[in-house]
Amino acid sequence: MASEQTHCRGCGRPLEGRDRFEGACPACREAAILGAPSPADAPGAAGRGAPARRHAAAWLALALAAGAALIIGAAVLMVPDWRSRGAGPPVQVKGVPTAASPAPSVPRPVSATPPPAPKPVPPELAATLRLETRELLGLLARASYDRVIDNYVQPDEGDFARVERALDEIVKGGAAKGFAALAARLSRQGMANVTDDLRRVGDAEPDLTVALVAHLMREPGSSDARLSSEDRARSTLRWHLASLFEGLDLPAADIGAVLEVRPGVFEAALACRGERRAAWLRQQPVAIHWARLPVGWVVKAGLAERLERVRDTLKAAAAREGPSAPPGG
């Protein structure tokens, strides 16, 4: 049976093979894709042969490839939308994070090593420190501060030397100008106003700074530059011990747990009736801190650290305010 002849709908040429199903020759299909005039309208169209058909086929292949690329790109863009519509979690390959996996956290630098957690001590050590604490409380209750300093504070030569050095700087050294300036402001403005000003400029313990400066202003034994460093240190320690314990019912105090709060430093917690007369210390827990040295048990009163903080504050104050002669000089 003879096949029926089919012609191109654009130029009328006979069609063969696959072109019969397309209904147009390659040249006319190319013109339709590119929006060009039909080859039938172009001069010399009848003389086009196999080269023209190969050229049209190349353009058609290029157009089909571009269309396929567009389809693949659209599918890729739709992948997040499929995941958000509940297509299920991505497959997790061991050791390879997926797009849905949270990014690993970046460790932040630690500004300071946290203190170790307090540790219980052996029962015999706890019993020894409770006896030492009870004896110390008896001296403090009688305000025998010189005996406390002689027996428990000054034997800690390292801490006592720090107290001497910090006081020397405040009274006649690098912090003396700041001390004089702050003392003058206290006389003019009062403690509350100066405390607020110190807090605004970043003093972490403005109540301590004001309390110490006020003490040095009214107590020449702690601030007279003509006295020895030891005398000034002992005078300031007497004030500090009174600030820590006056107003508390020390004879009736309960001695609680004994813990090692730092390597070699042991805390005996106290439960006392009453209230400290020093308002700047009322929020701090009542406790005795002990350390064992070759000379025996010593008390860590914490004055050296406090004086060093005040010294640094006064040096900063000297940079903000004009020079002035230190009181008691």
Secondary structure, 3 states (H helix, E strand, C coil): CCCCCEECCCCCCEECCCHHHHCCCHHHHHHHHHCCCCHHHCCCHHHCCHHHHHHHHHHHHHHHHHHHHHHHHHHHHHHHHHHHCCCCCCCCECCECCCCCCCCCCCCCCCCCCCCCCEECCHHHHHHHHHHHHHHHHHHHCCCHHHHHHHHHCCCHHHHHHHHHHHHHHHHCCCHHHHHHHHHHHHHHCHHHHHHHHHHCCCCCHHHHHHHHHHHHHCHHHHCCCCCHHHHHHHHHHHHHHHHHCCECCCCCEEEEEEEEECCEEEEEEECCECCCCHHHCCCCCEEEEEEECCEEEECCCHHHHHHHHHHHHHHHHHHCCCCCCCCC
